[in-house]
Amino acid sequence: MTLNASSSQTRRAAWLWLALLAASAVLLWLGASVGSTGFESIARLQADPVSWQIVQGIRLPRTLGAWLAGALLGLAGAVAQGLFRNPLADPYLLGSGSGALLGVALCMAGLGASPFALSWVAQLGLTGAAFAGAVLGVLLTLALAQGVHHTLRLLLAGVIVGVVLGAVSSLMMLMAPQIMQALQAFMLGSTGYVGWTACALMAVPLALCALLAWALSQALDALSLGEATARSLGLPLPAMRMALVGVLGLATGAAVAQTGLVAFVGLAAPHMVRSLVKVTHGRLTLLAAAMGGTLLLAADILARWLVAPQELPVGILTAVLGGGYLLWLMQRRTRGAAGQGGAL
């Protein structure tokens, strides 16, 4: 019976993987077809050299970049929830999001103008500042928690670092009010400035983090059984925890540096996978990455299409949709628990 159930879950996981790949392919096509004027067929765009150049230079990298950023956040969310054994853990839990925000605020204040109006050199500096800030946030969390030996201490340290760095970022906005509008765009999340270089800067960390998460999935499976059980299996937990924290920080930093603070994707993607299939963390991390990419790409297309020729910050849509889904999931589980209690 157990073997049959395991085989059924494996088949469901394979079908989910294929469904997510198919949905991603359709969304990539839609993303290349949706612009400031709404939906336009690819065949008509190819007939116009100027329009096709816009598709190749702007729409395609933005569309692919949205998927890559979502995949990084989905993978990071699955790692965070497994590492902390907390279904409410998200990729920004170790202070990486607040650190990236502070790095961007310092960079903007130093440049003295909105980086969106500056050259690609300034854009590269902004990306580097965001990534450096994310790494700094994680390192501060590790220092405050005195390593990765105690999961609860690490969790509390991440919350403290996030609050403090967020407060410093707010102080920077008060001291340099000219950066407030541009920094708000970063805080709300946007894929509008993602180019081919940004895609490469996300694709490489995604491949590396996916391989590491797969290799370290045994530690996540062991931790899900409890700290004492994980230790009894003889796994080098401190080294594995440190490596998982590195995966979490790298994936989150790479995504945030290119698209800003996109909310709820990393939190919702693993939950959506678990609601469809029951798999170990080896498959869960990869499926959560595919789910995160699909979610963020769908939200990005909606953000471009709903109020065209204007567009909404993609972080607003992900917050509304992701928050609504998690609220529905919570209500469904609450009703299910109440029903079981009544039956008992």
C-alpha positions in Angstrom: 0.0 0.0 0.0 2.9 2.3 0.9 4.7 1.5 -2.4 1.5 2.2 -4.4 1.0 5.5 -2.6 4.7 6.5 -3.2 4.4 5.5 -6.9 1.2 7.6 -7.3 2.8 10.6 -5.7 5.8 10.2 -8.0 3.5 10.2 -11.1 1.6 13.2 -9.8 4.9 15.0 -9.2 6.0 14.2 -12.8 2.6 15.5 -14.2 2.9 18.6 -12.1 6.4 19.2 -13.4 5.2 18.8 -17.0 2.2 21.1 -16.4 4.4 23.8 -14.9 6.8 23.6 -17.9 3.9 23.8 -20.3 2.4 26.7 -18.4 5.7 28.5 -18.4 6.1 28.0 -22.2 2.7 29.5 -22.8 3.4 32.4 -20.5 6.7 33.1 -22.1 4.9 33.4 -25.4 2.2 35.6 -23.9 4.9 37.8 -22.2 6.6 38.4 -25.6 3.2 39.3 -27.0 2.0 41.8 -24.3 3.2 45.4 -24.4 2.1 48.9 -23.7 -0.6 48.6 -26.4 -1.9 45.3 -25.0 -1.8 41.9 -26.7 -0.1 41.8 -30.2 0.4 38.6 -32.2 4.0 37.4 -32.6 3.4 36.9 -36.4 2.5 40.6 -36.8 5.4 41.7 -34.6 7.9 39.7 -36.7 6.7 41.4 -39.8 7.8 44.8 -38.4 11.5 45.1 -37.9 11.2 47.9 -35.2 8.5 46.0 -33.3 10.5 42.8 -33.4 13.6 44.6 -32.1 11.5 45.8 -29.2 10.4 42.2 -28.5 14.0 40.8 -28.7 15.6 43.6 -26.7 12.9 44.4 -24.1 10.0 42.0 -23.8 11.8 38.7 -24.1 14.5 39.4 -21.5 11.9 40.9 -19.2 9.7 37.9 -19.5 12.5 35.4 -19.0 13.8 37.5 -16.1 10.5 37.4 -14.4 10.4 33.6 -14.6 14.0 33.3 -13.3 13.4 35.7 -10.4 10.3 33.8 -9.4 12.1 30.5 -9.6 14.9 31.8 -7.4 12.3 33.0 -4.8 10.3 29.8 -5.0 13.4 27.7 -4.4 14.6 30.0 -1.6 11.1 29.7 0.0 11.2 25.9 0.0 14.7 25.9 1.5 13.7 28.4 4.2 10.5 26.5 5.2 12.5 23.3 5.4 15.4 24.8 7.2 13.3 26.5 9.9 10.5 23.8 9.9 8.1 26.7 9.7 5.5 27.0 6.9 5.5 30.8 7.3 9.2 31.2 6.6 10.0 33.2 3.4 13.2 34.0 1.5 13.6 37.4 3.3 13.7 35.8 6.8 17.4 36.1 7.3 17.5 39.8 6.7 18.5 39.6 3.0 15.6 41.7 1.8 16.2 44.5 4.3 19.9 44.3 3.6 19.3 44.6 -0.2 17.0 47.6 0.4 19.6 49.3 2.5 22.3 48.7 -0.1 20.1 50.2 -2.8 19.3 53.2 -0.6 22.9 53.9 0.0 23.8 53.5 -3.6 20.9 55.9 -4.7 21.9 58.5 -2.1 25.5 58.3 -3.3 24.5 58.7 -6.9 22.3 61.6 -6.1 19.6 60.7 -8.6 17.3 57.9 -9.6 19.3 55.1 -11.0 16.7 54.4 -13.6 17.7 57.5 -15.4 21.4 56.8 -15.3 23.8 54.7 -17.4 24.3 51.0 -17.4 27.3 51.5 -15.2 25.1 53.0 -12.5 22.6 50.1 -13.0 25.4 47.6 -12.5 26.4 49.5 -9.4 22.9 49.3 -8.1 22.7 45.6 -8.7 26.0 45.1 -6.9 24.8 47.2 -4.0 21.6 45.2 -3.6 23.4 41.9 -3.7 26.1 43.1 -1.3 23.4 44.4 1.0 21.6 41.0 0.9 24.8 39.2 1.8 25.5 41.7 4.6 22.1 41.1 6.0 22.6 37.3 6.1 26.1 37.6 7.6 24.8 39.9 10.3 22.1 37.4 11.1 24.7 34.6 11.4 26.9 36.7 13.6 24.0 37.6 15.9 22.8 34.0 16.1 26.4 32.8 16.7 26.3 30.4 13.8 23.6 28.0 12.5 23.5 25.5 15.4 20.3 26.8 16.9 17.4 27.2 14.4 15.2 29.3 16.8 18.1 31.7 17.5 18.8 32.0 13.8 15.1 32.8 13.1 14.9 35.4 15.8 18.2 37.0 14.7 16.9 37.2 11.1 13.8 39.1 12.4 15.9 41.5 14.4 18.3 42.2 11.6 15.4 42.8 9.2 13.7 45.3 11.5 17.0 47.2 12.2 18.1 47.4 8.6 14.6 48.4 7.5 14.7 51.2 10.0 18.1 52.4 8.7 16.7 52.4 5.2 13.8 54.5 6.3 16.2 56.9 7.9 18.1 57.1 4.6 14.9 58.1 2.8 14.3 60.9 5.4 17.9 62.1 4.9 17.8 61.9 1.1 14.1 62.5 0.1 15.1 62.6 -3.6 15.6 58.8 -3.6 12.1 58.1 -2.1 10.2 57.6 -5.4 12.9 55.4 -7.0 13.4 53.4 -3.8 9.6 52.9 -3.5 9.7 51.2 -7.0 12.4 48.8 -5.6 10.3 48.1 -2.5 7.2 47.2 -4.6 9.2 45.1 -7.0 9.5 45.5 -10.8 10.8 43.5 -13.7 10.7 46.6 -16.1 14.4 47.1 -16.1 15.5 43.4 -16.5 17.7 42.9 -19.6 19.7 40.0 -21.0 22.6 40.7 -18.6 20.3 40.5 -15.6 18.9 37.2 -17.0 22.4 35.8 -17.0 23.1 37.1 -13.5 20.0 35.2 -12.3 20.3 32.0 -14.4 23.8 31.1 -13.1 22.8 31.4 -9.4 19.5 29.5 -10.1 21.4 26.6 -11.6 23.9 26.5 -8.8 21.3 26.8 -6.1 19.1 24.1 -7.6 22.0 21.7 -7.7 23.0 22.5 -4.1 19.4 22.3 -2.8 19.0 18.9 -4.5 22.3 17.7 -3.0 21.3 19.0 0.5 17.7 17.8 0.4 18.6 14.9 2.7 19.3 17.3 5.5 16.0 19.1 4.9 14.2 15.8 5.0 16.0 14.9 8.3 15.2 18.2 9.9 11.5 17.8 9.0 11.5 14.8 11.4 12.9 16.9 14.3 16.3 18.0 15.5 17.0 14.9 17.6 16.1 12.5 14.8 18.3 14.5 12.3 21.2 14.3 14.7 20.7 10.5 15.2 21.1 9.9 11.5 24.7 11.0 11.7 24.4 13.9 9.2 26.9 16.8 9.5 24.1 19.2 10.4 26.1 22.3 11.1 27.9 22.2 7.8 24.7 21.3 6.0 22.8 24.2 7.7 25.5 26.6 6.7 25.4 25.4 3.1 21.6 25.8 3.1 21.8 29.3 4.5 24.3 30.0 1.7 21.8 28.7 -0.9 19.0 30.8 0.7 21.1 34.0 0.7 22.4 33.5 -2.8 19.0 32.8 -4.4 17.3 35.6 -2.6 20.1 38.1 -3.2 20.3 37.3 -6.9 16.5 37.8 -7.4 16.2 40.9 -5.2 19.2 42.6 -6.9 17.4 42.5 -10.3 13.7 42.8 -9.5 13.4 44.4 -6.0 11.3 43.1 -3.1 8.7 40.9 -4.7 6.3 39.7 -2.0 4.7 36.3 -1.3 6.1 34.3 -4.3 8.7 32.6 -2.1 6.0 32.0 0.6 3.2 30.8 -1.6 5.0 28.6 -4.2 6.1 25.8 -1.8 2.6 25.8 -0.2 1.0 25.4 -3.7 3.3 22.5 -4.5 2.5 20.8 -1.2 -1.2 21.2 -1.7 -0.9 19.3 -5.0 1.7 16.6 -4.3 3.4 15.0 -1.3 7.1 14.8 -2.1 10.5 14.9 -0.4 12.5 18.1 -0.4 14.6 17.0 -3.4 11.6 17.3 -5.6 9.9 20.0 -3.6 12.7 22.5 -4.1 12.7 22.1 -7.9 8.9 22.1 -8.2 8.7 25.2 -5.9 11.2 26.9 -8.3 9.1 26.1 -11.3 5.9 27.1 -9.5 7.6 30.4 -8.4 8.7 31.2 -11.9 5.2 30.5 -13.2 3.5 32.6 -10.6 5.8 35.7 -11.0 5.6 35.5 -14.8 1.8 35.4 -14.7 1.7 38.3 -12.3 4.1 40.3 -14.5 2.0 39.8 -17.6 -1.1 40.9 -15.6 0.8 43.9 -14.3 1.5 44.9 -17.9 -1.9 44.2 -19.3 -4.5 45.3 -16.7 -3.9 49.1 -17.0 -2.0 49.3 -20.3 -0.3 51.5 -21.5 0.5 52.0 -17.8 1.6 49.1 -15.6 1.3 48.1 -12.0 4.2 47.2 -9.8 4.4 43.4 -9.9 4.9 43.2 -6.2 1.4 44.5 -5.6 -0.2 41.8 -7.6 1.9 39.0 -6.1 1.0 40.3 -2.6 -2.7 40.4 -3.4 -2.8 37.1 -5.2 -0.4 35.3 -2.9 -2.0 36.6 0.2 -5.5 35.7 -1.1 -4.4 32.2 -1.8 -2.8 31.7 1.6 -5.9 33.1 3.3 -8.1 30.7 1.4 -5.7 27.8 2.2 -5.8 28.7 5.9 -9.6 28.9 5.9 -9.9 25.5 4.2 -7.6 23.8 6.7 -9.4 25.4 9.6 -12.7 24.1 8.3 -11.2 20.7 7.8 -9.8 20.6 11.3 -13.1 21.7 12.7 -14.9 19.0 10.7 -12.5 16.3 12.0 -12.9 17.6 15.6 -16.7 17.5 15.2 -16.5 13.9 13.9 -14.4 12.9 16.8 
